[in-house]
Amino acid sequence: MATEEKKEKLLEPEEVGQRIADFRRRIGEMAEYISLSARRDRLAALEAEQAKPDFWNDQAKAKDVIARTNAERAYVGPYDALVKAVDDADVMLELAGAEEGEARQAALKDTLAECDRAEAIFKKLRMQSLLGGKFDACNVFVKLHAGQGGTEACDWVTMLYRMYKRFAEDQGWKIEEYDSQPGEEAGMKDVYFRIEGPYAFGQMKAERGIHRLVRISPFDANKRRQTSFASVETVAEIDEAIDIEIKDEDLRIDTYRSGGAGGQHVNKTDSAVRLTHLPTGIVVACQKERSQHMNKEKAMNMLRAQLYEYYEDQKKAEMDRFYGAKSENGWGSQIRSYVFCPYTMVKDLRTGEETSDVQAVMDGAIAPFIEAYLQMQASKGGAA
C-alpha cells in the first residue's frame, strides 16, 4: 500500500501575527538597551556639524566627527531597517487575510520570509549592542601565523583566512591584504590583512588566540589524522589623533620586491616595505601597493596601532590582552578546536559554544562564537 505523503502544515494568520507582535515587543526593548533616542540626538548633532561650511578646515577634527557619525549610524540605520521589515510584514499579513486557499498560504509564507529577514537584522544588532569598548567601532588589523603542524599548519592558515574573508563579506566589510609569506609546500606561513567596517575590531577581537585543527591530512600519503595550530592576532586601527612617538633611530626600514602572479604585471621595483621597531621587536610589512611610499604609509599605520596596544599592555601589566598572545602556538593553548575527524565539531573552549556544522563555520558562520564571547565578557563587567 502506497504511503500517503505527509501533508504540509497549513499556516494560520493568527500564528504569523503572533510572531510579528513578539517582534514588536523585542525591538521595543532593544530601543531601550541600545539607547536609541540618545543615539538619534547625537547623530543629528554630528550631521549638523558636518553641514557647516568650515567643517573641513580642521582635518583631524573632521575625521573624528565622521568616525563618530558612522558609529551612531551603525546602530540607528539597522534599527530603522528592522522596524521597516516588521512594518512590511504587518502589511503583508493584512493582504494575506484577503486571500483564500493556496494564495493565502503563499502570502503567509512570504510574510514569514520577511520575518526571517527581520530576525537576521535583529541578531546582528543584538551582537553589536554588546560592543562598547574604547576601540570596538574601529577597523582592525589581523595577523594569522602558522604554529605547530608544518605544512598542515600553513594550509590551516589559508583555511582560516578564507573563513574570515567569508565572514567579512557577510558583514558587508572590506578586506585588504597587506602582506603574506607562502609555506614551503602549500598554504601560508603568515598573512597580514586589514578589515574595514563598523565594529570590525569589536567583533574580531573575539578571535584572538590559538586555533586548533584536527583532520585527516591531505598531505599524508598514509591518510593519518593530524593536529595543527595557527594563531590569530587582532589590533584596532587607532585614530591619527592618538599620538604615538616613533623615533627614526628606533626604526629599521627594509625594502624588497613584492610577490605577484608574474608576467607583464610583475613588480620590477623594490616597492614592498618591512618596518622593524627595534626597542620592541615588532615587525610589520606591506606589499599591497605598487608604490613604495604607499606601502610605507600603510605599514606605519599598522605599526602605530600595534605600538599603542603594546604600550597599553605594559601600563596594565597584561601583555596578552591586546598585542600578540604569549601562549605557545601549540598544544594546550587553543581557544577553539575545529575537528573534522573522527567526528565533526567546532568548540570554543572559553565559552563552551559548539556546533557540529564544521563546513558552515569554515564558510564564515562564526557569529555565534563571537556573540557568546562578547556575552561572556559582558557578564564579567565588560572586560573584553
N, C-alpha and C positions, 0 to 999 in steps of 0.2 A: 504494500500500500504506500502510495506516494506521501511523503511527509509534507504537511502543509507549511508553506512559507510563513515565517514569523512576521506578523503584521507590525508595521512601524507605529509607534505610539503617536496618537494624534495630539497636536499642540492645542492648548486652550488659551484664549486671550487673557483669562484671569491669571494663569500661571506666568505668562510673559509680563503682564502688567505688574505682578508682584516683584519680579526681578528688577524692573525699571524703578519701582518705588524704593526698593532696597538700595539701588544705586544712588538715588537722590539723597537718601539718608547718609550714605557713606561719603559722598562728595561734600555734603554739608559739614560733616565732621572734619573732613580734610581741610576745608577752608579755614577752620579754627586753628588746627595744629601747624599749618604752614604760614599762618599769619597773613592770609591773602589780602585783607584790607590794607594793612600796613605796607605790604609789598606794592600794591597798586599806587598808593600815595607816593612811595619812594620812586617808583618808575615814572610817574607823571612829573615829579620834580626833576629827575635826571633828564627826561626828554625835553623839558622846558629849558634846561641849562644847555643842552646840545643845540637848541634853536637860536641861541644868542649869536649875534654877528661876530663877536670876538672869541667865540668858543675855541678856535684853533690857534689863538695867539700863544697859549701855553700848551705845548705839545704833550708834556708829561701829564699835566692835569687832565687834558682832553682824553688821553688813552685810559686814564684811571676811571673817568666818568663813563666811557664806553664799556669798559670791563664790568663796572657795577651795573650798568644798564642791562647788559647781556645776562648777568647773573639773576636779575629780577625777572627779566623776560622768560628765563628758563623755567620759572615757576608759573608766572601769570599766563603765558601762551598755552602750555599744555593743559592748565586748569580750564581755560576758556574752551579749548578743543574738547575737553572731557564733557563739559556742560552741554556743548552743542551736540555731541554724539548722543547724549541721553535725551535731549530735546528731539532730535531726529528720530530716535527710536520710539518716542512717545507719539509722534505724528504718524509713523509707520504703523504703529499698533492701532491707532484710530482708523486708519484707512483699511487695515486688515479686518476690522469689525464690520465693515460694509460689504465684505466679500463672503462667498459661500463655498463650501466644498474644497476642492483642490486649490482653488485660487486663494482661499483664506489660509490654508496650510502653507502655501508658498510665501505669502505675505508675512506670516508669523515667523517663518524660517529666516527671511530677510531681516526681520526685526531682531531676532536673536543674534544674527551675524553682526548687526550694528552694536548690540550689547557686548559682544565679544571684542569688538574694536575699542569700545569704551573701557573694557576691562584691561586691555593691554596698556592704554594710556594711564589708567589708574595705577597699575602696578609700577610703571616707570616713575610716575610722580611720587608714589609712596616711598620708593627707594631713595629718590632724590631728597625727600624730606628728612632722611637720616644724615644728610651731609651738611655739617655746619662748621667744619674745621677751617682754620685760617686760610688755607690754600686749596680747599676742596673744589672750588669753582674753576681752578686753573687748568691749563693744558698740562700734559705730563710727558716726561722723557722716560723711556723704558729701555732696559738692557736685559737681554737674555744671554745666558752663558752656560755652555755645556759643562757638566760635572763628571762624576764617575760614570763609566759606561762606554768610553771610547767612541767608536763610530756610531753606535746606537744612541749615545747621548747627543751627538751632533745632529742626528736625524730627529731626535726628540725636540731640540731647539727649533728646527724647521716646523715641526708639527704645532708647537706652542705658538710660534709666530703666525702661522695660518689661523689658529684658533682666535688669537687676539685681533687679527685683521677682520675676521668674520664678525666678531663681537662689535668692533668699532663701526663697521658698516651698518650693522643693525641699529646702532645708536645714532646714526647719521653723522658720525665723526670723521674727520680727515686724518689719514695716517701717512707719515712721511719717513722713509728710511734714511738714516744718516750714514751708517757705516756697517759693514759686516765682514766677517772673516770665515772663509769656507773651511769645512772639515777636510781632513786628508783624503778620505774616500767618499764621503757623502755628507749632506747636511751642512750645518754651520757651527763653528766653534762659538761664535757670539754674534749678536746683531744689536745695533742701537737704532731706535726709532722714536719718533715724536707723534703723539696723538693730540689733535686739536679738536676741542669740543667742550660744551658746557659740562662742568663737573667731571671732566675726564680723570683728573688726579684723585678726586674724592672716591671714585669707584675703583680705579686701577690700583690704589694703594692696598686694597684687599688682596691683591695678587702677589704682593711682595713676599718672597721666601723661596724655599726649595720645593720643586715639583718632581714627583717620583712616577716613573713609568714601568709597568710590568707587562711584557708581551712576548710572543714568540718572535725572536729576532729574524727579520728578513735578510740579514747579513750573515747568518749562521747556516751553513750547509746542512748541519745536523738538526736544524729546527728546534734548538733548545730555548727554554724560557730565559729571558734576561731582564735584569733590573737596571735602570739607568736614571740619571738625575740631571736636572737643569735648574739654574737659579734665575729668579726674576727680581730685578731691582727697579724701583719707581721713584722718580724725583719730580716734584712740582716745578713747572716753568714759572719762575718768580717775576714780579713786576720790575721794570728797569728802575723804578723809583727807589727800590731797596738797594742800598749802597753796599757793594761787596768789593773790597780792595784787592786787586790782583797786581802785584808789583812785577815789572818787566823782568827783574833779575830772578824772580821765582818761577818764571815760565820758560819751558823749553818748547820750541815750535819746530816740528818736523813736517816736511812736505814729501809727498810721494805720488806716484801715478795712480789715478783712480782705476778700479776694475771696471769691466764692462763686457758687452757681448762681442766686441771686436769689430772688424770690418771698417767701413768708412766712418762709423760713429765712435771708433776707439779714441780715447783721450790721449793725445800725444804730449801733454804737458803735465808737470807735477802739480796738479790742482788740488789734490786731496791734502787735508791738514790734520795733523795729530798734535794735540796740546797736552803737555805733562806739567802738572803743578808740583814742583819739586818738594816743597815743605810737607805736603800731604800724600803725595804719590798718586793723586787722582789723574787718570788719563781719559781723555775724550777725543773723538775723531769724527770727521765728516768728509764724505767724498761725493755727496749727492749732486752738488752743483758743478758746472764746468769751470766756474770762476774760483780761483784760489781765495780771493777776497771774500766771496760769499760763503765759502766753506769755513773760513776762519771765523766769520761773524756768527754762524750757526754754532760752531764748536764753542765759542766764547760764551754764548747764551747757555749752553748746556753745562759748561764749567762753572759759571756763576751759580746756577741752580744747585749743582752738587756741592759747591763750597758752602753755600748758605746752609744746606742741611747738615753738612759736616760740622760746621761751627756751632749750629744749634745743638747738635748731639753732644758736642764737647761740653757746652754750658750745662746741659742737663744730665751729663754722665750716662746717657742712654745711647750707646753707639749703634745699636741695632734698630733704633726707632725709625729713621728715615733712610739713612745712607748705608748702602752695602751691608747686608746681613753678615755677621761674623760667624754664623753657623757654618760647619763644613758642608760643602756641596755634595752630600752623600748620605749614607745610612744614618737613620735616627734623627735627621734634621728636617725632614719634609713637613710641609704644611698641608699637602694634598697628594693623594695617591690616585693614579689612573691605571686600573687593572683591565687588561684585555684578555688575559688567560691565567688560570683555568676557568674563571668566571668574568663577568663584566661588571665593573663598578667604578664610580668616581666618588671618593670620600674626602671631605675636608676634615682634617684631624683637629682643627681648632674649634669648630662649631658642631661637628657631627653630621652636618648636611651631606647627603649622599643621593646618588641616583644610579640605576643600572643602565641607563641610556648613554653609554660612552660616546657613541657616534654623534649624538646631538650636542654633547659638550664640546667635542672636537670641532663641531661646526659653529661654535660660538655661543652656545646656550649656557653661559656661566653666570647669568644674572642671579639665579637662586643662591649660588655660593657667595656672591658679593653681598647680597642683601642680608644673608644670615650672619656674615661677618660684621656688617655695619650695625645690625640689631644687637649683636653680642657686645660690641663696643659701646653702643648707646646705653645698654643695661649696666655697663661698668662706669657710667658717668661721662661718656663721650670721649674717653681717652683713646682715640683711634690713631 
